[in-house]
Amino acid sequence: MTMPGIEQIDAMYRGEIRLPSGEVMLPPWETGAPEPVVAGLLAAGRLTGRVLDAGCGTGRNTGLLAESGLDVVGFDGAPTAIERARANHPGLTFVQADAANLGFDGEFDTVLDMGLFHMLPPEKRAPYAAGLHRSLRPRGSAILVAFSQVAPIGVIAEAFGPGWELAEPEPVALRGKIQDGIAQGDWLGAKPGADGFLEIPANVVTARRT
């Protein structure tokens, strides 16, 4: 399945893309609240030290990490998302960056990737993993949460090769907005959830930097 590129994603944030019904297409992942998976990772003590929120969007998860006492930096490739993140969370650090050309250097203990990897085209996956390797301190961890139908463990393992230790995938569900024409049928195995959002099958995969 082809996922939208950064230009299309930024156009979604700007409200410039419409569905066949005429309704403005919103970024489905911008649910207005932190992802429950993130709360679970926090409760389990798996997000520690200085954290990079990769693909932070408007900062819905970044804010939760900061409120939990973590030193966190968010980055996203969409300039409109970064503008809104800075407005939503003044005092936190947000950086616009190309996922395939990250400029961080051993600054982080943990990376949280909540749905960025599965948005990348195949040619950008290995450069992104290499950038995360540079961004992490030795034995730091990148925690990826990715749609299981788009980025199964084999796809992740192909990008995260030498220099990484991959844990077994842990099945979870990611939430998405329900809009006319989006994910109403068999879309990545999505099913309506009890809280009015779609639940999309995903995996948590932890990659530890060696």
Rosetta silent file (secondary structure, phi, psi, omega in degrees, C-alpha in Angstrom):
SEQUENCE: MTMPGIEQIDAMYRGEIRLPSGEVMLPPWETGAPEPVVAGLLAAGRLTGRVLDAGCGTGRNTGLLAESGLDVVGFDGAPTAIERARANHPGLTFVQADAANLGFDGEFDTVLDMGLFHMLPPEKRAPYAAGLHRSLRPRGSAILVAFSQVAPIGVIAEAFGPGWELAEPEPVALRGKIQDGIAQGDWLGAKPGADGFLEIPANVVTARRT
SCORE:     score description
SCORE:     0.000 S_00000001
   1 L     0.000  134.758  178.320    0.000    0.000    0.000 S_00000001
   2 L   -86.326  124.101  178.766    1.281    3.475   -0.906 S_00000001
   3 L   -93.684  156.086 -179.125    1.226    5.880    2.023 S_00000001
   4 L   -64.227  144.441  176.663    0.981    9.662    1.542 S_00000001
   5 L   -81.713  175.738 -173.968    4.222   11.585    1.109 S_00000001
   6 H   -64.728  -32.953  179.270    5.284   14.546    3.218 S_00000001
   7 H   -65.688  -43.062  179.076    3.853   17.080    0.739 S_00000001
   8 H   -67.872  -37.892  178.604    0.442   15.412    0.882 S_00000001
   9 H   -63.141  -44.192  179.536    0.633   15.122    4.664 S_00000001
  10 H   -65.541  -35.412  176.739    1.400   18.823    5.044 S_00000001
  11 H   -64.348  -35.108  175.174   -1.471   19.614    2.683 S_00000001
  12 H   -62.122  -45.357  178.885   -3.741   17.583    4.972 S_00000001
  13 H   -61.448  -31.951  179.988   -2.610   19.664    7.945 S_00000001
  14 L   -83.416   -3.554  179.374   -3.383   22.802    5.929 S_00000001
  15 L    74.216   29.231 -174.289   -6.875   21.512    5.097 S_00000001
  16 L  -101.567   -0.074  179.956   -6.231   21.468    1.352 S_00000001
  17 L  -113.798  134.157 -179.270   -7.236   17.866    0.573 S_00000001
  18 E  -119.322  149.281  175.308  -10.854   16.819    0.274 S_00000001
  19 L   -78.973  166.001  177.802  -12.562   13.449    0.274 S_00000001
  20 L   -54.287  -27.965  179.106  -14.932   12.434   -2.553 S_00000001
  21 L   -73.874  -11.885 -175.065  -17.785   13.640   -0.334 S_00000001
  22 L    97.035  -11.160  178.714  -16.273   17.127   -0.262 S_00000001
  23 L   -69.324  141.607  176.318  -15.304   16.830    3.403 S_00000001
  24 E   -65.412  130.468  178.448  -11.844   18.106    4.322 S_00000001
  25 L   -82.806  119.562  178.982   -9.490   15.178    4.839 S_00000001
  26 L   -97.935  153.835  174.698   -7.802   15.433    8.221 S_00000001
  27 L   -58.600  116.721 -172.682   -4.659   13.524    9.245 S_00000001
  28 L   -60.527  -25.222 -177.114   -6.297   10.325   10.582 S_00000001
  29 L   -81.649  -13.164 -179.465   -3.699    9.941   13.332 S_00000001
  30 L   -83.509   82.867 -174.876   -4.407   13.359   14.847 S_00000001
  31 L   -87.274   -6.381  179.498   -7.033   12.158   17.318 S_00000001
  32 L    87.770    2.983 -179.355   -6.641   15.092   19.707 S_00000001
  33 L  -150.202  157.349  177.073   -5.234   12.958   22.518 S_00000001
  34 L   -59.653  152.233  178.123   -2.103   10.915   23.233 S_00000001
  35 L   -72.403  130.576  178.406   -2.052    7.386   21.846 S_00000001
  36 H   -54.417  -30.940  178.360   -2.991    4.804   24.512 S_00000001
  37 H   -59.328  -36.444 -179.358    0.005    2.709   23.436 S_00000001
  38 H   -65.540  -42.299  177.736    2.279    5.536   24.637 S_00000001
  39 H   -59.980  -37.864  178.041    0.660    5.519   28.080 S_00000001
  40 H   -66.589  -40.438  177.873    1.292    1.786   28.238 S_00000001
  41 H   -65.341  -39.060  176.920    4.940    2.182   27.320 S_00000001
  42 H   -63.429  -46.698 -178.242    5.328    4.873   29.971 S_00000001
  43 H   -61.689  -32.221 -179.829    3.667    2.735   32.627 S_00000001
  44 L   -83.135   -0.999  179.312    5.996   -0.145   31.751 S_00000001
  45 L    71.315   27.654 -175.992    9.066    2.092   32.160 S_00000001
  46 L   -95.720   -8.992  175.357   10.144    1.625   28.561 S_00000001
  47 L  -109.466  107.047 -171.093   10.495    5.312   27.697 S_00000001
  48 L  -134.759  162.167  175.672   13.479    6.575   29.652 S_00000001
  49 L    66.520 -146.086  177.288   16.179    9.244   29.659 S_00000001
  50 E   -86.518  128.845 -170.249   16.170   11.816   26.899 S_00000001
  51 E  -116.853  137.337  172.287   13.510   10.901   24.342 S_00000001
  52 E  -104.136  119.553  176.234   13.131   11.736   20.655 S_00000001
  53 E   -91.648   99.745 -173.580    9.492   11.727   19.508 S_00000001
  54 E   -85.215  124.117 -175.626    9.923   10.793   15.840 S_00000001
  55 L    72.597   51.147 -168.833    7.098   11.947   13.600 S_00000001
  56 L   -73.726  -15.253 -177.167    5.582   13.971   16.414 S_00000001
  57 L    59.910 -132.830 -178.341    2.854   15.663   14.365 S_00000001
  58 L   -88.774   10.045  171.374    1.187   18.384   16.426 S_00000001
  59 L    92.004   18.455 -175.871    2.759   17.061   19.640 S_00000001
  60 H   -63.109  -36.673  177.458   -0.062   15.003   21.123 S_00000001
  61 H   -87.647  -30.950  179.470    2.359   12.346   22.440 S_00000001
  62 H   -58.806  -43.266 -179.791    5.252   14.759   23.020 S_00000001
  63 H   -61.988  -40.802  178.540    3.215   16.653   25.572 S_00000001
  64 H   -63.599  -41.431  179.179    2.390   13.492   27.487 S_00000001
  65 H   -62.580  -42.665  179.530    6.058   12.502   27.626 S_00000001
  66 H   -65.281  -41.294  178.723    7.010   15.946   28.941 S_00000001
  67 H   -63.436  -24.970  179.633    4.226   15.846   31.548 S_00000001
  68 L   -83.536    1.177  176.130    5.640   12.508   32.714 S_00000001
  69 L    94.974    7.216 -179.092    8.945   14.237   33.516 S_00000001
  70 L   -87.252  146.866  171.932   10.921   13.154   30.471 S_00000001
  71 E   -83.495  111.184 -169.923   13.290   15.425   28.563 S_00000001
  72 E  -130.397  143.690  173.135   11.775   15.162   25.088 S_00000001
  73 E  -124.077  134.495  176.971   12.365   16.602   21.619 S_00000001
  74 E  -108.216  142.329  172.209    9.848   16.178   18.812 S_00000001
  75 E  -134.166  150.798  176.348   10.576   16.155   15.102 S_00000001
  76 E  -153.105  154.889  178.847    8.391   15.934   12.040 S_00000001
  77 L   -85.718  -15.889 -176.685    8.872   16.523    8.345 S_00000001
  78 L   -89.525  115.088 -176.435    5.648   18.511    7.902 S_00000001
  79 H   -61.373  -35.429 -179.646    6.240   22.223    8.583 S_00000001
  80 H   -66.694  -38.428  177.402    2.580   22.908    9.377 S_00000001
  81 H   -62.402  -42.715 -179.997    2.559   20.144   11.975 S_00000001
  82 H   -64.911  -40.683  176.904    5.669   21.596   13.625 S_00000001
  83 H   -57.663  -44.028 -178.160    4.116   25.078   13.696 S_00000001
  84 H   -72.078  -34.122  177.414    1.066   23.685   15.482 S_00000001
  85 H   -62.643  -43.579  179.446    3.154   21.589   17.858 S_00000001
  86 H   -64.491  -37.218  177.881    5.063   24.683   18.941 S_00000001
  87 H   -70.376  -37.865 -178.711    1.790   26.565   19.438 S_00000001
  88 H   -71.775  -31.741 -173.116    0.231   23.658   21.358 S_00000001
  89 L  -133.915   67.287  178.006    3.227   23.092   23.616 S_00000001
  90 L   -60.927  138.926 -177.861    5.213   26.298   24.171 S_00000001
  91 L   100.766  -19.881  174.988    8.422   25.584   26.024 S_00000001
  92 L   -93.707  159.587 -176.625    9.005   22.203   24.377 S_00000001
  93 E   -99.412  124.260  176.425   11.488   21.707   21.557 S_00000001
  94 E  -128.377  136.601 -175.265   10.202   20.772   18.102 S_00000001
  95 E  -127.329  132.465  170.372   12.394   20.437   15.016 S_00000001
  96 E   -82.814  126.831 -176.137   11.432   20.127   11.374 S_00000001
  97 L  -150.609  151.158  173.800   13.623   17.388    9.906 S_00000001
  98 L   -83.333  122.379 -177.059   13.806   14.950    7.018 S_00000001
  99 L   -58.075  -28.058 -178.528   13.467   11.431    8.416 S_00000001
 100 L   -87.852    1.447 -177.720   16.029   10.172    5.897 S_00000001
 101 L  -147.866   59.660 -177.338   18.611   12.788    6.878 S_00000001
 102 L   -73.930  143.609 -176.303   18.521   13.276   10.647 S_00000001
 103 L  -108.199   13.458  179.044   21.127   15.575   12.157 S_00000001
 104 L   -80.507  152.557 -175.604   21.150   14.366   15.765 S_00000001
 105 L  -138.953   94.086  174.962   24.367   12.899   17.175 S_00000001
 106 L    59.736   35.241 -173.172   24.219   10.581   20.201 S_00000001
 107 L   -97.080  -12.342 -167.706   21.758   12.839   22.011 S_00000001
 108 E  -126.481  150.579  174.286   19.007   10.400   23.001 S_00000001
 109 E   -94.593  -30.481 -177.773   18.434    7.349   25.173 S_00000001
 110 E  -141.405  140.959  169.542   15.095    6.407   23.595 S_00000001
 111 E  -113.946  130.755  171.412   13.330    7.084   20.326 S_00000001
 112 E  -105.995  115.646  177.168    9.549    6.789   20.158 S_00000001
 113 E  -111.098   94.822 -178.982    8.356    6.220   16.595 S_00000001
 114 E   -96.730   76.336  174.829    4.570    6.266   16.772 S_00000001
 115 L    92.541   16.070  176.822    3.632    5.576   13.189 S_00000001
 116 L   -86.621  -48.098 -173.997    6.462    7.244   11.255 S_00000001
 117 H   -53.690  -43.780 -176.081    8.344    4.219    9.910 S_00000001
 118 H   -71.567   -9.330  175.929    5.300    2.773    8.160 S_00000001
 119 H   -87.895  -15.384 -173.714    4.756    6.107    6.347 S_00000001
 120 L   -78.005  141.246  171.943    8.218    6.105    4.756 S_00000001
 121 L   -67.228  155.705 -175.092    8.780    4.962    1.167 S_00000001
 122 H   -52.106  -37.621 -175.890   11.045    1.900    0.926 S_00000001
 123 H   -71.665  -12.928 -179.569   14.103    3.872   -0.180 S_00000001
 124 H   -99.867   -6.783 -174.119   14.004    6.024    2.963 S_00000001
 125 H   -68.296  -49.502 -179.377   13.710    3.237    5.545 S_00000001
 126 H   -65.984  -43.279  175.263   17.385    2.253    5.814 S_00000001
 127 H   -60.380  -35.948  176.685   18.631    5.899    5.862 S_00000001
 128 H   -63.719  -46.121  178.794   16.083    6.612    8.596 S_00000001
 129 H   -61.462  -39.531  178.095   17.308    3.640   10.654 S_00000001
 130 H   -63.519  -39.340  177.555   20.907    4.810   10.162 S_00000001
 131 H   -65.625  -37.672  176.143   19.927    8.266   11.390 S_00000001
 132 H   -65.664  -37.963  178.499   18.295    6.795   14.476 S_00000001
 133 H   -60.171  -43.816  177.563   21.460    4.798   15.150 S_00000001
 134 H   -66.865  -32.524 -175.479   23.474    8.035   15.100 S_00000001
 135 H   -74.130  -27.206 -175.405   20.878    9.781   17.257 S_00000001
 136 E   -90.652  149.255  169.455   20.948    7.205   20.043 S_00000001
 137 E   -75.709  159.782  178.228   23.549    6.666   22.706 S_00000001
 138 E   -53.131  134.484 -178.526   25.070    3.151   22.892 S_00000001
 139 E    71.115    9.514  172.672   22.463    0.602   24.057 S_00000001
 140 E   -71.048  165.067 -174.328   19.711    3.139   23.491 S_00000001
 141 E  -124.475  138.489  168.067   16.409    1.902   22.092 S_00000001
 142 E  -104.560  120.726 -179.930   14.182    2.856   19.194 S_00000001
 143 E  -105.549  110.219 -177.635   10.605    1.787   19.903 S_00000001
 144 E  -101.143  133.301  171.814    8.633    1.553   16.671 S_00000001
 145 E  -118.211  110.148 -169.405    4.847    1.262   16.531 S_00000001
 146 E  -134.828  144.325  176.608    3.951    0.397   12.943 S_00000001
 147 E   -55.173  128.776 -174.906    0.943   -0.911   11.024 S_00000001
 148 L   -68.545  -27.940  179.880    1.419   -4.663   10.764 S_00000001
 149 L   -81.148  -20.906 -179.532    0.131   -4.834    7.169 S_00000001
 150 L   -96.011  -41.320 -175.874    2.472   -2.066    5.953 S_00000001
 151 L  -131.803   71.213  174.095    5.603   -2.741    8.011 S_00000001
 152 L   -66.001  172.898 -172.683    5.704   -6.328    9.274 S_00000001
 153 H   -58.847  -33.111  179.537    8.766   -7.468   11.185 S_00000001
 154 H   -63.719  -38.805  178.376   10.562   -8.556    8.005 S_00000001
 155 H   -67.481  -41.816  178.441   10.355   -5.045    6.543 S_00000001
 156 H   -65.301  -43.615 -178.909   11.614   -3.519    9.796 S_00000001
 157 H   -62.981  -32.884  179.152   14.448   -6.057   10.056 S_00000001
 158 H   -65.593  -36.718  179.831   15.561   -5.249    6.510 S_00000001
 159 H   -80.455  -39.820 -178.214   16.013   -1.569    7.431 S_00000001
 160 L   -96.785   79.228 -175.698   17.399   -2.151   10.938 S_00000001
 161 L   -91.888 -126.026 -179.735   20.302   -4.423   10.029 S_00000001
 162 L   -57.145  140.857 -178.209   23.821   -4.496   11.509 S_00000001
 163 L    96.942   -0.723 -178.934   24.153   -2.394   14.638 S_00000001
 164 E  -132.292  149.476  168.412   20.722   -3.277   15.966 S_00000001
 165 E  -117.153  120.772 -177.776   19.118   -5.985   18.091 S_00000001
 166 E   -99.819  133.360  173.762   15.415   -6.455   17.339 S_00000001
 167 L   -86.128  167.041  178.077   12.934   -7.792   19.876 S_00000001
 168 L   -67.067  143.560  179.801    9.918   -9.876   18.909 S_00000001
 169 L   -66.589  144.790  178.926    6.933   -7.817   17.698 S_00000001
 170 E  -115.793  115.961 -176.823    4.158   -7.125   20.212 S_00000001
 171 E   -67.269  134.796  175.819    0.661   -6.803   18.701 S_00000001
 172 E  -143.278 -176.963  173.425   -1.231   -3.607   19.569 S_00000001
 173 E  -128.197  136.186  173.029   -3.854   -1.367   17.954 S_00000001
 174 E  -100.632  147.131 -179.525   -3.396    2.230   16.814 S_00000001
 175 E   -92.786  149.460  175.248   -6.312    4.637   16.769 S_00000001
 176 E  -145.736  153.996  178.092   -7.444    6.657   13.763 S_00000001
 177 L   -71.561  144.792  173.401  -10.231    9.097   12.993 S_00000001
 178 L   -94.701  120.383  174.305  -13.266    7.845   11.125 S_00000001
 179 E  -131.636  155.630  178.927  -14.122   10.028    8.142 S_00000001
 180 L   -56.049  122.687  177.677  -16.360    9.472    5.153 S_00000001
 181 L    88.662   -5.030  178.984  -14.394    7.468    2.624 S_00000001
 182 E  -114.971  121.738  171.782  -11.489    6.682    4.965 S_00000001
 183 L    55.675   33.180  176.883  -11.066    3.253    6.503 S_00000001
 184 L   -84.336  -22.850  179.492  -14.743    2.426    6.273 S_00000001
 185 L  -112.442 -137.433 -178.556  -14.060   -0.975    4.787 S_00000001
 186 L   -84.294   81.791 -178.472  -11.105   -3.323    4.845 S_00000001
 187 L  -112.511   99.934 -179.182   -8.394   -0.691    5.319 S_00000001
 188 L    57.575   27.581  179.510   -5.280   -2.251    6.876 S_00000001
 189 L    75.167   17.715 -175.951   -7.559   -4.518    8.897 S_00000001
 190 L   -67.709  144.799  175.727   -9.134   -1.528   10.699 S_00000001
 191 E  -135.326  147.329  177.102  -12.181   -2.071   12.890 S_00000001
 192 E   -62.035  135.281  177.781  -14.396    0.420   14.731 S_00000001
 193 L   -96.740  170.281 -176.544  -13.318    0.778   18.357 S_00000001
 194 L   -68.021  -22.999 -175.931  -15.448    1.286   21.425 S_00000001
 195 L   -96.062   12.114  178.083  -14.411    4.943   21.775 S_00000001
 196 L    90.789   -2.720  175.972  -15.528    5.996   18.300 S_00000001
 197 L  -101.733  162.036  169.767  -12.114    5.705   16.666 S_00000001
 198 E   -75.691  148.644  172.705  -10.843    3.074   14.288 S_00000001
 199 E  -115.232  119.784 -173.343   -8.501    0.454   15.684 S_00000001
 200 E  -113.219  124.779 -178.011   -5.772   -0.507   13.224 S_00000001
 201 E   -58.706  134.096 -178.922   -3.588   -3.606   13.830 S_00000001
 202 E  -147.282  172.988  174.636    0.020   -2.697   14.565 S_00000001
 203 E  -127.771  145.558  165.276    3.142   -4.023   16.240 S_00000001
 204 E   -95.601  123.308  178.238    5.495   -2.588   18.810 S_00000001
 205 E  -125.498  122.697  177.713    9.053   -3.470   17.814 S_00000001
 206 E   -98.018  123.533  176.989   11.999   -2.468   20.000 S_00000001
 207 E  -111.483  117.146 -179.807   15.344   -2.010   18.235 S_00000001
 208 E   -98.192  131.829  179.480   18.313   -1.685   20.599 S_00000001
 209 E   -75.274  127.831  178.954   21.431    0.058   19.356 S_00000001
 210 L   -93.531    0.000    0.000   24.550   -2.102   19.768 S_00000001
